[in-house]
Amino acid sequence: MTKKEQAPFPWASVIRFGLGRLRLAPETFWALSLPELAALIGAETHPGHATRNDLEDLMARFPDRFGTDPQESASRQAARNHGGPNATLPSARTRRASDD
């Protein structure tokens, strides 16, 4: 099917299913993302796997913040303050090994 031949999205059916069959509140229905909506409908589509490029893009857009940056997360600040100003946080590998 070419782009011109694609059927329009069946909004009426989807709205009836979400509001009627699932009994979702309108605010809840309209707040759903398309993947969430597809999961509720039972669509057999699965999102693609994240690639290394996807990860690098996310890392560039949302870098980790360390040190005295005012945007540093409260939990990281609390962990750092608990051990003093020169404390280093354990790596994920260290934490996993100590959890066992």
ABEGO torsion letter per residue (X at the ends): XBAAABBBBBAAAAAAAAAAAAGBBAAAAAABBAAAAAAAAGBABBBBBBBAAAAAAAAAABBBBBEABAABBAAAAAAAAAAEAABBBBBAAAAAAAAX
